[in-house]
Amino acid sequence: MSKTYQPKQRKRKRTHGFLVRKRTPGGANILLRRRRKGRAKLAV
């Protein structure tokens, strides 16, 4: 049996990265909320 999670940096950045979040209204909202909460890292 193989392990399920096989991380790839490119995929990670392209699906959850800062620029991707910035692109949509919903994603921008997420960044806004995370800023308000005081997160050290806003996105991957």
N, C-alpha and C positions, 0 to 999 in steps of 0.2 A: 504494500500500500504506500502511495506517495503522500508527501505532506501537501496540505491544501494550499498554504500560503507561500507563493514563490515571488518575492518582491522584485519589482523592477522600478528603478528610479524614474525613467521616462514616463511610464504609465502613471506613476504616482503623481508626478508633477502635472501631467496633462489632465488628470481627472480632478485633483484636489488642490492644485497650485493656486497661488495668489492671483495670477493674471486671469485664470479661469473664473475664479470667484468674482473678480472685479467686473467681468464682462456682462453678467446678467443682473437684473434688479434684485432678484432673490439672493444671489451670491454677495452682492454689495451689502445687502441687509445683514447677512451673516457676519461679514467683516465688521460692520457697524456694531452689532451686538457684542462681538468678541472684544472690540476696542473698549466698549462701555464696561464690560466685565473686568477688563484689565488683564487680558491674556498676554503672556510673554510672546507666544507665537500665534499670529492671526491665521496663518495657513501653513501648509507644508513647506 
